[in-house]
Structures are given as structure tokens and as C-alpha cells.
Amino acid sequence: MTQTAADASTIWAPAIRQRRKAMLQRIVMGAATALVFSPMLGWRFSATWLVVYTLIQFLEAEVFAPVTTGKVVEPSGWRGVYGDLILILNAGFFGVMAVPLWIVGGAMGGVAASVLLSAGMINSVIMSAGSMRIFACTVLPQLAIFALTPLFMSRMGAAPHIVTAVSVAILSYTVFCLNTRRHLFRANRAETLARIETDRKRVEVEAAMASRGAFLAAVAHDLRTPISAILTGAEELERGGGSSRQQVALITDAGMMMKELLDDLLDHARLDAGRMSVDVRDFDLRLLLSQTARLWAGPARAKGLRLRMEGARLLPRMVRGDAMRLRQVLNNLISNAMKFTDAGSITLRLQSWPDEHGAHVLLIDVEDTGPGMTPAQLRRLFTPFDQTTDGVAARFGGSGLGLSISRDLIELMGGRLTVRSTPGQGAIFTLSLVMPRGAAVDAPLTTLVPEARATVTRALSRPAVAPVSPARPAPEPEAEPETAAPTAPSTTSAPEDSHAEAPLRVLVVDDHAINRRAIQLILQALDCEITMAEDGLAALQACEGAPFDVIFMDVRMPELDGRETTRRLRAAGGINAATPVIAVTADTAPEDIAACTAAGMNYFVSKPLTPGSLLGALSQVLNEAAVDAESAAA
């Protein structure tokens, strides 16, 4: 931006407003000047000068009224020229008082004139606020009159060297005024730009706070629904009313609703903080798409919609990428299409072709026959929390984060998510992604079946020490498996078998009683002896007194967290130094998992807990411990 443009937009108008505020000050200064010099110049001359000077102040206020009231930034046309002339007249009429002082008062009048002009110019420099235009109109006229000082001194017989010295002093004073104007310009420019930036950020913060406020209201509303369902189902179970299966299903659905909302919030927070990462593994792309379509087939039929998938046979089978995140994005897109489509169909149109590097270019269209979107809606579609502001969440449910999270996840995987839509003609979300070729996937982890429990228990009851293996996440099955509860040991078994059928000894460490009770509830189908500890110190104390087959350790606890507790347990070398420790945590970022591994934890299961994930983790560590124990015994 040039200085002239800056004068008009950021300096000139504020300087004019500043001069308007100082109008009374100029009138008072003019009255004092007329009063002081009236004995020398005469009362009639001084009074006339004061009247004219005051009139000029009111003329300036009238000319610049549109600027001072904020109607315009800079006057144009005749008003702009008239304004400059008024500024020149104002400053020049004040400075012209010096001429009669020299003529009437002689040398002493000249001294008074120099002081008057110096004071007037300093005031004008300050009032110009660094604006070159106002500086030229208000300071230069007085400076021109001040430059006549050597001429008056010569006519009064001053020595040439004195005249030269005064001339140099006037020139130095002129340079001083110019430098002061430049510094004022820079200071005012910086202050104005800082104010503009502050105002911009304030508007952004206010908009963000309003959006977050609407989002929190929507989340609070969404949370009340599952909480009410949980309380209702629990109360009915407690008093034995209705069907227990229906009440359990109600509580389960409510819990899953809360878990989905929490997952969206956590994903958005991680993406916003740059802490989200994607996993790269080989998986069956056709199987993933088939399972996703089957998952939504029932809800589509219930709503009277047709769910179609075209081009699946043209897709590669094995690819390399993050299957869980891809499934999450597809679920979000299909859920969004189903939410806004009341009649017609939802189509998954699939395309794939090899690129020049041998990878697979994947193109997935999710097309619906819903109401479509306007260009304004499309521009705001991927904005977090935005749908809450228009009441979309109130009408259709959801937190308004799904599409934003989906776009960010696809970009994190190196792809793009775009949308095309016309009002009344539905919408097409297009997911484009490049996925390398994949190899065959490993067989899934085995689950804890009743027949294997006796072998695991016998292996753990041996004195061999099982080594600690790196922490790994609990497997997340496509649908939560129904883990069969092992049969309790027979009371008629022979005494020599009682040691082999000893119950699993489990230590549950968590500072929240409800979490300890949840783990106890999940494990109650197994033959377990469960010991509870509410913090790390209590857990270490319990480990000193009795051996355990497995420890479920909460990570975040006051005073002594789960990682430090595990480190002390491993370092102590006691009877539980090698006991498998399963971390129970809501922190599932790679750095959090690495910290659990470094602390000596064997596995982790993420919160909120589900029976499938907890029993899957238990099965994995027990089976690994059994294999290690048998290898050590051999």
C-alpha cells in the first residue's frame, strides 16, 4: 500500500477526527494569543483577528462533517479542494500573526513571533498524525512564514553571521518537523493496522464462539437423549418392568450413540491439533465395501430407500492403506446421504484404474436423490460446527462434524473429497484416493474360547516367567463378536485338576469406581477372581501381596498414573514383575501408545470399553503368555 492510499484509508480520516476534537483547544489558544499580544497590536486588531480565526474553525468543522461522522473516508470533488484550502487558511491565519509582531514590536516582537510560530507548528505536526496531506496543509504555511525571519532580521540591521545562524536553525527545525511527521506516520500506521487486525480477530473469535456455543448446545441436546434412555432402561431393569431384552437393547443403543458422538469430538480435536495419523496395512477392499453396504442395507430398507453398489467387480481386492478410516469416511457419507434422502436411492458408484507407479487409483461416488444444495450451502458444507447454526442438527441430529472429519481424513490419506449438487437434484460426494497394491492379510487373532481357557490357565499357573511383549491395540472386529462364556469348573472334578482349573486372577486399577464396575461386569461371565485398586499406589501394594494373571491398568490417574505404576512394577522384580498389563485409556494417538509400550505395558484397549474389545485384549495377552510359557518350559 502506498503512503497516499494509506493516508486516505488509515491515517487521513483519523487525523481529521483528531483535529475536530481539538477545535475547542485551538479556539482557546487563539483567544490567549489575541489577549497576550493585544497591548502590542491593539485591542481592535486582536479582537478582529480572533473573530476571523474562530470563524475559520467552524468552517473547517462544517467542511469535514461527513468525515468526522464516519459517512465518508475522504471528501472528493469541490469539498476535498475546499477542505485543503480551509486547512491552509486555518494554519496560515494563525501564523500570519507573526508579521505584525515583527513590524510593530521590532526585535522583541520577532522573538515572540518565533515562539508563536514554533508552538503552532509543533501543534500542527502532532495534529496531522503523520498524514503528509494534512502536514502540508497545516505545517508548511506556518513554516513559510517562519522562513521570513532572516529577512526581518536583515531589515532590522542584524549582523550577517547571526542571520546565517538563524537560517540554519530554521532549516534544522524544518528537518526536525519532517522527521517527527515520519515517525508519527509510522506509529499511527502501525497502531491503525494493529487495531484493524485486532478487530478482525475479534470478529473471528466472536463468530467462532457463537459457532461453538451452538455446537455445545447441540451436543448437550444430543447427550440428553441417550442419557435419558440409559436411565430409563436401568430403572425398568431395577424394578423388573417390561422385557429385560428390550431394556438392555435400549441401553446398548444409547451407549453406542454416546460413543459415536465422543469419537467425532475426539477425532475433530486430534485433526485440529495435527495429532491424527493414519495406519497403513494390507486389507481386502472388496470385503470392506461389501461389509459397509450390508451394514446400511437394513436402515435403507427401513426408510424405503434403495441402496445400490455399481462397479465392485472392477475394484482390486488387496490394497494398502487405513481400512478403519476409509470405513469411517464411507459410513459418514452414506449416513449423511440417508439422513437427507426421503425417497429414491443411494448409489455407491465405484471405479479404479492403475497409475504409472502400479498403485490403484480409487474413485468412489456416493450419490443420493435428496433435496440437493445451493451454492451457499456447498461453500459452508465442510465447515466444522456449521450445520448447528441453521438448526440442521435439531432437525436431523448429529454434531455437524462428520463431513469435516471425513474431508480431513481423506486429505490425511493423500486423497480428496469433493461434492457436486444442484437444488432438487440430489448430491454426489466423490472420494478420490491412490492406494498401493497390497498382499494377503494375516489371519485374524483368535478369541478366548471355552476349550482354550483351561490350557491358558494351566500355562499361567506354571512358575515360568513370561516375557513382556510390545503394547498393541486391541482388535476392533467388524461387528462385536459374541464371546462365549466359559463354563465354570465342575464341582465334581478330581482334586488333582483343581490347580489346573484355578480361576483367573485379575487386578483392575482405575480411579473411577464406575470403570472398575464396568470391567467387572464384562468379566463376570468368566471364572475370575477380581481385585480392585483405585490408584497406582494401591495397585503396587496389591501386587506385593498376591500374584495376578493379568492387570487392567488405567493410564490417567491422580498422584501415580498407570505408566509410572507399570514402570515401578517391572523394576521392583516382585511376583508380578512379568504379569501382562493391559492399558485402559482414551488416549490412542501414536505417541500415547508408544509411551505405554516404553513403560512396559503389553497391550491397550481404548475407552469407552466394549465387551468385544476388552475380551479380545484379554484373549490376546493370555494366549501370548501361554505360548511364551510353553516355549520357556520346553
C-alpha positions as CSV (number, residue, x, y, z in Angstrom):
1,M,0.0,0.0,0.0
2,T,1.4,3.4,-0.9
3,Q,1.6,6.2,1.6
4,T,-1.1,8.2,-0.3
5,A,-3.5,5.3,-0.1
6,A,-2.7,4.8,3.5
7,D,-3.4,8.4,4.2
8,A,-6.9,8.0,2.8
9,S,-7.8,4.7,4.4
10,T,-5.9,4.6,7.7
11,I,-4.3,8.0,8.6
12,W,-6.1,10.9,7.0
13,A,-9.6,10.4,8.3
14,P,-8.4,9.6,11.9
15,A,-6.3,12.8,11.7
16,I,-9.3,14.9,10.7
17,R,-11.3,13.5,13.6
18,Q,-8.4,14.2,15.9
19,R,-8.4,17.9,14.7
20,R,-12.1,18.1,15.2
21,K,-11.7,17.0,18.9
22,A,-9.0,19.7,19.3
23,M,-11.2,22.5,17.8
24,L,-12.0,24.0,21.3
25,Q,-8.3,23.8,22.2
26,R,-7.4,25.9,19.1
27,I,-10.1,28.5,19.8
28,V,-8.8,28.8,23.4
29,M,-5.2,29.1,22.2
30,G,-6.2,31.7,19.7
31,A,-8.1,33.7,22.4
32,A,-5.0,33.5,24.6
33,T,-2.8,34.7,21.8
34,A,-5.0,37.7,21.0
35,L,-5.2,38.6,24.7
36,V,-1.4,38.4,25.2
37,F,-0.5,40.4,22.1
38,S,-3.4,43.0,22.3
39,P,-1.3,45.5,24.2
40,M,1.3,45.4,21.4
41,L,-1.1,45.1,18.4
42,G,-4.1,46.9,19.8
43,W,-7.5,45.6,21.1
44,R,-9.4,46.2,17.8
45,F,-6.9,44.3,15.7
46,S,-6.6,41.4,18.2
47,A,-10.4,41.1,18.5
48,T,-10.9,41.2,14.7
49,W,-8.2,38.5,14.3
50,L,-9.8,36.3,17.0
51,V,-13.3,36.5,15.4
52,V,-12.0,35.6,11.9
53,Y,-9.8,32.8,13.4
54,T,-12.8,31.4,15.3
55,L,-15.0,31.5,12.1
56,I,-12.3,29.5,10.3
57,Q,-12.6,26.8,12.9
58,F,-16.3,26.4,12.4
59,L,-15.9,26.4,8.6
60,E,-13.4,23.6,8.9
61,A,-15.8,21.6,11.1
62,E,-18.6,22.1,8.6
63,V,-16.4,21.0,5.6
64,F,-15.2,17.9,7.3
65,A,-18.5,16.9,9.0
66,P,-19.1,13.9,6.7
67,V,-15.6,12.6,7.6
68,T,-15.9,13.2,11.4
69,T,-19.3,11.5,11.4
70,G,-18.0,8.5,9.5
71,K,-20.1,8.9,6.4
72,V,-17.1,9.1,4.1
73,V,-13.4,8.2,4.4
74,E,-12.1,11.1,2.3
75,P,-14.0,14.1,0.7
76,S,-14.0,14.3,-3.0
77,G,-14.6,16.9,-5.6
78,W,-15.1,20.5,-4.5
79,R,-15.4,19.5,-0.9
80,G,-11.9,18.0,-1.0
81,V,-10.4,21.1,-2.5
82,Y,-12.3,23.3,-0.2
83,G,-11.2,21.3,2.8
84,D,-7.5,21.6,1.8
85,L,-7.9,25.4,1.4
86,I,-9.6,25.7,4.8
87,L,-6.7,23.8,6.4
88,I,-4.2,26.1,4.7
89,L,-6.2,29.2,5.7
90,N,-6.5,27.9,9.3
91,A,-2.8,27.4,9.8
92,G,-1.7,30.4,7.7
93,F,-4.1,32.8,9.5
94,F,-2.7,31.7,12.8
95,G,0.9,32.1,11.6
96,V,0.3,35.5,9.9
97,M,0.0,36.9,13.5
98,A,3.9,36.9,13.4
99,V,4.1,39.5,10.7
100,P,2.6,42.4,12.7
101,L,4.6,41.3,15.7
102,W,7.8,41.9,13.7
103,I,6.6,45.1,12.3
104,V,5.2,46.7,15.4
105,G,7.3,45.0,18.1
106,G,10.6,45.1,16.5
107,A,13.3,42.6,17.6
108,M,11.4,41.7,20.8
109,G,8.2,41.2,18.7
110,G,10.2,39.0,16.4
111,V,11.2,36.8,19.4
112,A,7.6,36.5,20.3
113,A,6.7,35.7,16.7
114,S,9.3,32.9,16.6
115,V,8.0,31.4,19.8
116,L,4.4,31.6,18.5
117,L,5.2,30.0,15.2
118,S,7.3,27.2,16.8
119,A,4.4,26.4,19.1
120,G,1.9,26.5,16.3
121,M,4.0,24.2,14.0
122,I,4.6,21.6,16.8
123,N,0.8,21.5,17.5
124,S,0.1,21.2,13.8
125,V,2.7,18.3,13.4
126,I,1.1,16.5,16.3
127,M,-2.5,17.1,15.0
128,S,-1.5,15.8,11.5
129,A,-1.0,12.3,13.0
130,G,1.7,11.6,10.3
131,S,-0.6,12.4,7.3
132,M,1.5,14.1,4.6
133,R,-1.5,15.8,3.2
134,I,-2.6,17.4,6.4
135,F,1.1,18.1,7.3
136,A,1.5,20.0,4.0
137,C,-1.8,22.0,4.5
138,T,-1.2,22.9,8.2
139,V,2.6,23.0,8.9
140,L,4.1,24.3,5.6
141,P,2.2,27.6,5.6
142,Q,3.5,28.4,9.1
143,L,6.9,27.2,8.1
144,A,6.9,29.5,5.1
145,I,6.1,32.5,7.4
146,F,8.8,31.2,9.8
147,A,11.3,31.2,6.9
148,L,10.8,35.0,6.6
149,T,12.6,35.5,10.0
150,P,16.1,36.1,8.4
151,L,14.6,38.7,6.1
152,F,13.0,40.6,9.0
153,M,16.3,40.3,10.9
154,S,18.3,41.7,8.0
155,R,15.9,44.7,7.6
156,M,16.4,45.5,11.3
157,G,20.2,45.5,11.0
158,A,21.1,42.1,12.4
159,A,24.7,41.0,11.8
160,P,25.1,38.7,8.8
161,H,26.6,35.8,10.9
162,I,23.6,36.0,13.2
163,V,21.2,35.9,10.2
164,T,23.1,32.9,8.8
165,A,22.9,31.1,12.2
166,V,19.1,31.7,12.4
167,S,18.7,30.5,8.8
168,V,20.5,27.2,9.7
169,A,18.4,26.9,12.8
170,I,15.2,27.3,10.8
171,L,16.4,24.7,8.3
172,S,17.2,22.3,11.2
173,Y,13.8,23.0,12.7
174,T,12.2,22.1,9.3
175,V,14.1,18.8,9.2
176,F,13.0,18.1,12.8
177,C,9.4,18.7,11.8
178,L,9.7,16.4,8.8
179,N,11.3,13.6,10.9
180,T,8.7,14.0,13.5
181,R,6.0,13.7,10.9
182,R,7.6,10.5,9.5
183,H,7.8,8.9,13.0
184,L,4.2,9.9,13.7
185,F,3.1,8.4,10.4
186,R,4.8,5.1,11.2
187,A,3.5,5.0,14.7
188,N,-0.1,5.8,13.6
189,R,0.1,3.4,10.7
190,A,1.3,0.6,13.0
191,E,-1.4,1.4,15.6
192,T,-4.1,1.6,12.9
193,L,-3.1,-1.7,11.3
194,A,-2.9,-3.3,14.7
195,R,-6.4,-2.1,15.5
196,I,-7.7,-3.4,12.2
197,E,-6.1,-6.8,12.8
198,T,-7.4,-6.8,16.4
199,D,-10.9,-6.0,15.1
200,R,-10.6,-8.8,12.5
201,K,-9.5,-11.3,15.1
202,R,-12.2,-10.2,17.5
203,V,-14.9,-10.8,14.8
204,E,-13.4,-14.2,14.0
205,V,-13.3,-15.1,17.7
206,E,-16.9,-13.9,18.2
207,A,-18.0,-16.0,15.2
208,A,-16.1,-19.0,16.5
209,M,-17.5,-18.6,20.0
210,A,-21.1,-18.3,18.6
211,S,-20.5,-21.4,16.5
212,R,-19.0,-23.3,19.4
213,G,-21.9,-22.2,21.6
214,A,-24.4,-23.5,19.1
215,F,-22.3,-26.7,18.8
216,L,-22.2,-27.2,22.6
217,A,-26.0,-26.6,22.8
218,A,-26.4,-29.3,20.1
219,V,-24.1,-31.7,21.9
220,A,-25.9,-31.1,25.2
221,H,-29.2,-31.9,23.4
222,D,-27.8,-35.0,21.7
223,L,-26.3,-36.3,25.0
224,R,-29.7,-35.9,26.9
225,T,-31.3,-38.4,24.5
226,P,-29.0,-41.4,25.2
227,I,-28.7,-40.4,28.9
228,S,-32.4,-40.5,29.3
229,A,-32.6,-43.8,27.5
230,I,-29.9,-45.3,29.8
231,L,-31.6,-44.0,33.0
232,T,-35.0,-45.3,31.7
233,G,-33.7,-48.7,30.8
234,A,-31.8,-49.0,34.1
235,E,-34.8,-48.0,36.1
236,E,-37.0,-50.5,34.3
237,L,-34.5,-53.3,34.9
238,E,-34.2,-52.4,38.5
239,R,-37.9,-52.7,39.2
240,G,-38.3,-55.6,36.8
241,G,-40.8,-54.0,34.4
242,G,-41.1,-54.8,30.7
243,S,-38.8,-57.1,28.8
244,S,-35.2,-57.2,30.0
245,R,-34.0,-57.8,26.5
246,Q,-35.7,-54.6,25.3
247,Q,-34.2,-52.6,28.2
248,V,-30.7,-54.0,27.5
249,A,-31.1,-53.2,23.8
250,L,-32.2,-49.6,24.8
251,I,-29.2,-49.1,27.0
252,T,-26.8,-50.6,24.4
253,D,-28.2,-48.3,21.6
254,A,-27.9,-45.3,23.9
255,G,-24.3,-46.2,24.8
256,M,-23.3,-46.6,21.1
257,M,-24.9,-43.2,20.3
258,M,-22.8,-41.5,23.0
259,K,-19.7,-43.4,21.8
260,E,-20.2,-42.2,18.2
261,L,-20.6,-38.6,19.4
262,L,-17.5,-38.9,21.6
263,D,-15.5,-40.4,18.7
264,D,-16.4,-37.5,16.5
265,L,-15.4,-34.9,19.1
266,L,-12.0,-36.7,19.7
267,D,-11.3,-37.1,16.0
268,H,-12.0,-33.4,15.4
269,A,-9.8,-32.4,18.3
270,R,-6.9,-34.5,17.1
271,L,-7.3,-33.3,13.5
272,D,-7.4,-29.7,14.7
273,A,-4.3,-30.2,16.8
274,G,-2.5,-32.1,14.0
275,R,-2.2,-35.2,16.1
276,M,-4.2,-37.6,13.9
277,S,-2.3,-40.2,11.9
278,V,-3.3,-42.9,9.6
279,D,-2.4,-46.6,9.7
280,V,-1.0,-48.4,6.6
281,R,-1.8,-52.1,6.4
282,D,-2.9,-54.5,3.7
283,F,-6.7,-55.1,3.6
284,D,-9.4,-56.5,1.3
285,L,-11.0,-53.5,-0.3
286,R,-13.9,-55.5,-1.8
287,L,-14.7,-57.1,1.5
288,L,-14.7,-53.7,3.2
289,L,-17.1,-52.2,0.7
290,S,-19.3,-55.3,0.8
291,Q,-19.5,-55.2,4.6
292,T,-20.2,-51.4,4.6
293,A,-23.1,-51.9,2.1
294,R,-24.5,-54.8,4.1
295,L,-24.3,-52.6,7.3
296,W,-26.5,-49.9,5.7
297,A,-28.9,-52.2,3.7
298,G,-31.2,-52.7,6.7
299,P,-31.6,-49.0,7.6
300,A,-32.1,-48.2,3.9
301,R,-34.9,-50.7,3.6
302,A,-36.5,-49.4,6.8
303,K,-36.6,-45.9,5.3
304,G,-37.9,-47.2,1.9
305,L,-34.7,-46.4,0.0
306,R,-32.7,-48.5,-2.5
307,L,-29.1,-48.9,-1.7
308,R,-27.1,-49.9,-4.8
309,M,-23.4,-50.6,-5.4
310,E,-22.1,-50.4,-9.0
311,G,-18.7,-51.4,-10.3
312,A,-17.5,-53.5,-7.3
313,R,-16.1,-56.3,-9.6
314,L,-13.8,-53.8,-11.2
315,L,-12.1,-53.0,-8.0
316,P,-8.8,-54.6,-6.8
317,R,-9.1,-56.9,-3.9
318,M,-6.0,-56.3,-1.8
319,V,-4.8,-52.7,-1.3
320,R,-2.6,-51.0,1.3
321,G,-4.0,-48.2,3.5
322,D,-6.0,-47.4,6.6
323,A,-9.1,-49.6,6.4
324,M,-10.6,-48.3,9.6
325,R,-10.5,-44.6,8.5
326,L,-11.8,-45.4,5.0
327,R,-14.7,-47.3,6.5
328,Q,-15.3,-44.3,8.8
329,V,-15.5,-41.9,5.9
330,L,-17.8,-44.2,3.9
331,N,-20.1,-44.6,6.9
332,N,-20.2,-40.8,7.3
333,L,-21.0,-40.3,3.6
334,I,-23.7,-43.0,3.5
335,S,-25.2,-41.8,6.8
336,N,-25.3,-38.2,5.5
337,A,-27.0,-39.3,2.3
338,M,-29.6,-41.4,4.1
339,K,-30.3,-38.6,6.6
340,F,-31.3,-36.1,3.9
341,T,-32.9,-38.5,1.4
342,D,-36.6,-39.3,2.0
343,A,-37.3,-41.2,-1.2
344,G,-35.4,-42.8,-4.1
345,S,-32.0,-44.4,-3.8
346,I,-28.4,-44.1,-2.6
347,T,-25.8,-45.4,-5.1
348,L,-22.2,-46.3,-4.4
349,R,-20.5,-46.0,-7.9
350,L,-17.0,-47.5,-7.8
351,Q,-14.2,-47.0,-10.3
352,S,-10.5,-48.0,-10.2
353,W,-7.5,-48.0,-12.6
354,P,-3.7,-48.4,-12.2
355,D,-1.5,-45.4,-12.2
356,E,2.0,-45.1,-13.7
357,H,3.6,-46.4,-10.5
358,G,1.4,-49.6,-10.3
359,A,-0.8,-48.3,-7.5
360,H,-4.6,-48.3,-7.7
361,V,-6.5,-45.0,-8.3
362,L,-9.8,-45.4,-6.5
363,L,-12.8,-43.2,-7.2
364,I,-16.0,-43.7,-5.1
365,D,-19.2,-41.7,-5.7
366,V,-21.9,-41.6,-3.1
367,E,-24.9,-40.3,-4.9
368,D,-28.3,-39.6,-3.4
369,T,-31.7,-38.4,-4.6
370,G,-32.2,-35.9,-1.8
371,P,-33.1,-32.2,-2.0
372,G,-29.7,-31.1,-3.2
373,M,-27.9,-28.0,-2.0
374,T,-27.5,-24.4,-3.0
375,P,-24.1,-22.8,-3.8
376,A,-24.1,-21.1,-0.5
377,Q,-24.7,-24.4,1.3
378,L,-21.9,-26.0,-0.7
379,R,-19.4,-23.3,0.4
380,R,-20.2,-24.0,4.0
381,L,-20.6,-27.7,3.8
382,F,-17.3,-28.8,5.3
383,T,-17.1,-26.1,7.9
384,P,-17.0,-27.6,11.4
385,F,-20.0,-27.0,13.7
386,D,-21.7,-25.0,10.9
387,Q,-24.8,-27.1,10.5
388,T,-25.7,-26.4,14.1
389,T,-26.2,-22.7,13.3
390,D,-29.0,-23.3,10.9
391,G,-30.8,-25.8,13.0
392,V,-29.8,-28.8,10.8
393,A,-28.7,-30.7,13.8
394,A,-32.0,-30.0,15.6
395,R,-34.0,-31.4,12.6
396,F,-31.8,-34.3,11.6
397,G,-29.5,-35.0,14.5
398,G,-25.7,-35.2,14.6
399,S,-22.9,-32.9,15.8
400,G,-22.1,-31.4,12.4
401,L,-18.6,-32.8,12.4
402,G,-18.9,-35.9,10.1
403,L,-18.2,-34.3,6.8
404,S,-15.5,-32.0,8.1
405,I,-13.8,-35.1,9.7
406,S,-14.2,-37.1,6.5
407,R,-12.6,-34.4,4.3
408,D,-9.7,-34.1,6.7
409,L,-9.2,-37.8,7.0
410,I,-9.1,-38.3,3.2
411,E,-6.6,-35.4,2.8
412,L,-4.5,-37.1,5.6
413,M,-4.5,-40.2,3.4
414,G,-3.4,-38.2,0.4
415,G,-6.8,-38.0,-1.4
416,R,-9.6,-35.6,-1.9
417,L,-13.3,-35.4,-1.0
418,T,-15.5,-33.2,-3.2
419,V,-19.2,-32.6,-3.7
420,R,-21.4,-31.6,-6.6
421,S,-25.1,-30.7,-6.1
422,T,-28.0,-28.8,-7.6
423,P,-31.1,-27.9,-5.7
424,G,-33.8,-30.5,-6.3
425,Q,-31.4,-33.0,-7.9
426,G,-29.6,-34.6,-5.1
427,A,-25.9,-34.6,-4.3
428,I,-22.8,-36.6,-5.3
429,F,-19.9,-36.9,-2.9
430,T,-16.7,-38.0,-4.7
431,L,-13.9,-39.7,-2.8
432,S,-10.6,-40.0,-4.8
433,L,-7.7,-41.9,-3.4
434,V,-4.5,-43.6,-4.5
435,M,-3.8,-46.9,-2.7
436,P,-0.8,-49.1,-3.3
437,R,-1.2,-52.8,-4.1
438,G,-1.5,-55.0,-1.0
439,A,-0.5,-58.5,-0.1
440,A,-2.6,-61.1,1.6
441,V,-3.7,-60.2,5.1
442,D,-2.8,-62.2,8.2
443,A,-5.3,-64.5,9.8
444,P,-7.4,-62.7,12.4
445,L,-6.5,-63.1,16.1
446,T,-8.1,-65.9,17.9
447,T,-10.6,-65.2,20.6
448,L,-10.8,-66.7,24.0
449,V,-13.0,-69.8,23.6
450,P,-14.0,-72.1,26.4
451,E,-11.9,-75.0,25.2
452,A,-8.7,-72.9,25.3
453,R,-9.3,-71.5,28.8
454,A,-8.0,-74.5,30.7
455,T,-4.8,-74.5,28.7
456,V,-4.2,-70.8,29.2
457,T,-4.9,-71.1,33.0
458,R,-2.6,-74.1,33.3
459,A,0.2,-72.2,31.4
460,L,-0.2,-69.2,33.6
461,S,-0.1,-71.2,36.8
462,R,3.3,-72.5,36.0
463,P,6.3,-70.8,37.6
464,A,7.9,-69.8,34.2
465,V,8.3,-66.1,33.6
466,A,6.6,-64.8,30.5
467,P,8.5,-62.0,28.7
468,V,6.9,-58.6,28.2
469,S,5.8,-58.0,24.5
470,P,5.3,-54.6,22.9
471,A,1.9,-53.0,23.5
472,R,-0.5,-53.4,20.7
473,P,-4.1,-52.1,20.3
474,A,-7.0,-54.4,21.0
475,P,-8.5,-55.8,17.8
476,E,-11.6,-54.0,16.6
477,P,-13.9,-56.6,14.9
478,E,-16.3,-55.7,12.1
479,A,-19.2,-56.4,14.3
480,E,-18.7,-57.0,18.0
481,P,-18.3,-60.8,18.4
482,E,-20.3,-62.7,20.9
483,T,-17.7,-64.2,23.2
484,A,-19.0,-67.4,24.6
485,A,-18.7,-67.5,28.4
486,P,-16.6,-70.4,29.5
487,T,-18.2,-73.0,31.7
488,A,-17.4,-72.8,35.3
489,P,-15.2,-75.6,36.7
490,S,-17.1,-78.7,37.7
491,T,-17.6,-79.2,41.4
492,T,-17.1,-82.9,40.9
493,S,-13.6,-82.6,39.3
494,A,-10.8,-84.6,40.8
495,P,-8.5,-82.8,43.3
496,E,-5.5,-83.1,41.0
497,D,-7.4,-81.0,38.4
498,S,-8.3,-78.2,40.8
499,H,-5.0,-76.4,40.3
500,A,-5.4,-76.5,36.5
501,E,-8.9,-75.1,36.7
502,A,-8.0,-72.3,39.1
503,P,-9.8,-69.0,38.3
504,L,-8.0,-66.2,36.5
505,R,-6.6,-63.7,39.0
506,V,-7.3,-60.2,37.6
507,L,-6.3,-56.9,39.1
508,V,-8.4,-53.9,37.9
509,V,-6.8,-50.5,38.5
510,D,-8.9,-47.3,37.9
511,D,-9.6,-44.2,39.9
512,H,-13.3,-44.2,38.8
513,A,-15.5,-46.8,40.5
514,I,-17.8,-46.9,37.5
515,N,-15.0,-48.0,35.2
516,R,-13.9,-50.7,37.7
517,R,-17.5,-52.0,37.9
518,A,-17.8,-52.0,34.0
519,I,-14.7,-54.2,33.7
520,Q,-16.0,-56.4,36.5
521,L,-19.4,-56.7,34.7
522,I,-17.7,-57.8,31.4
523,L,-15.5,-60.3,33.2
524,Q,-18.2,-61.8,35.3
525,A,-19.0,-64.4,32.7
526,L,-15.5,-65.8,33.1
527,D,-14.2,-67.7,36.1
528,C,-12.2,-64.8,37.6
529,E,-11.0,-63.6,41.0
530,I,-11.1,-59.8,40.6
531,T,-9.2,-57.5,42.9
532,M,-9.9,-53.7,42.7
533,A,-7.4,-50.9,43.2
534,E,-8.4,-47.2,42.9
535,D,-4.9,-45.8,42.2
536,G,-1.4,-46.7,41.3
537,L,-0.1,-46.9,44.9
538,A,-2.9,-49.3,45.9
539,A,-2.1,-51.4,42.8
540,L,1.6,-51.7,43.8
541,Q,0.5,-52.7,47.3
542,A,-1.9,-55.3,46.0
543,C,0.9,-56.7,43.7
544,E,3.2,-57.2,46.7
545,G,0.7,-59.5,48.4
546,A,-0.7,-61.8,45.7
547,P,0.1,-63.0,42.2
548,F,-2.1,-62.0,39.3
549,D,-2.6,-63.5,35.8
550,V,-3.4,-60.1,34.2
551,I,-3.7,-56.5,35.2
552,F,-6.0,-53.9,33.6
553,M,-4.4,-50.6,34.2
554,D,-6.0,-47.1,33.7
555,V,-3.4,-44.7,32.3
556,R,-4.7,-41.4,33.6
557,M,-4.8,-41.5,37.4
558,P,-4.0,-38.8,40.1
559,E,-0.8,-38.9,42.0
560,L,0.6,-42.0,40.3
561,D,-0.5,-42.7,36.7
562,G,-0.7,-46.0,35.0
563,R,2.5,-45.8,33.1
564,E,4.6,-44.9,36.1
565,T,2.9,-47.6,38.1
566,T,3.8,-50.2,35.4
567,R,7.4,-49.0,35.4
568,R,7.7,-49.4,39.1
569,L,6.0,-52.8,38.9
570,R,8.5,-54.0,36.3
571,A,11.5,-52.5,38.1
572,A,10.6,-54.0,41.5
573,G,11.2,-57.6,40.4
574,G,8.4,-59.0,42.6
575,I,6.0,-61.8,41.9
576,N,4.0,-59.7,39.4
577,A,7.0,-58.1,37.6
578,A,6.2,-60.1,34.4
579,T,2.4,-60.1,34.7
580,P,0.8,-58.9,31.4
581,V,-0.5,-55.3,31.8
582,I,-3.3,-54.1,29.6
583,A,-3.6,-50.3,29.4
584,V,-7.1,-48.9,29.5
585,T,-7.0,-45.4,28.0
586,A,-8.9,-42.9,26.0
587,D,-5.5,-41.6,24.6
588,T,-4.9,-43.6,21.4
589,A,-2.6,-41.3,19.5
590,P,0.7,-43.0,18.3
591,E,2.8,-41.1,20.8
592,D,0.5,-42.3,23.6
593,I,0.7,-45.9,22.5
594,A,4.5,-45.6,22.3
595,A,4.6,-44.2,25.8
596,C,2.6,-47.2,27.1
597,T,5.0,-49.6,25.3
598,A,8.0,-47.8,26.8
599,A,6.5,-48.1,30.3
600,G,6.3,-51.9,29.9
601,M,2.6,-52.4,29.1
602,N,1.7,-55.3,26.8
603,Y,-1.5,-54.2,25.2
604,F,-4.1,-51.5,25.3
605,V,-7.8,-51.2,24.9
606,S,-9.4,-47.8,24.2
607,K,-12.2,-46.2,26.2
608,P,-15.2,-46.3,26.1
609,L,-15.0,-50.0,26.8
610,T,-16.9,-52.6,24.9
611,P,-17.1,-56.4,25.8
612,G,-15.6,-57.3,22.4
613,S,-12.6,-55.0,22.7
614,L,-11.9,-55.9,26.4
615,L,-12.2,-59.7,25.9
616,G,-10.2,-59.5,22.7
617,A,-7.4,-57.8,24.5
618,L,-7.6,-60.4,27.4
619,S,-7.6,-63.3,24.9
620,Q,-4.6,-61.9,23.1
621,V,-2.3,-61.4,26.1
622,L,-3.3,-64.7,27.7
623,N,-2.7,-66.7,24.6
624,E,0.7,-65.0,24.1
625,A,1.6,-65.6,27.7
626,A,0.6,-69.3,27.3
627,V,2.8,-69.7,24.2
628,D,5.7,-68.0,25.8
629,A,5.3,-70.1,28.9
630,E,5.2,-73.3,27.0
631,S,8.3,-72.2,25.0
632,A,10.2,-71.5,28.2
633,A,9.2,-74.8,29.7
634,A,10.3,-76.7,26.6
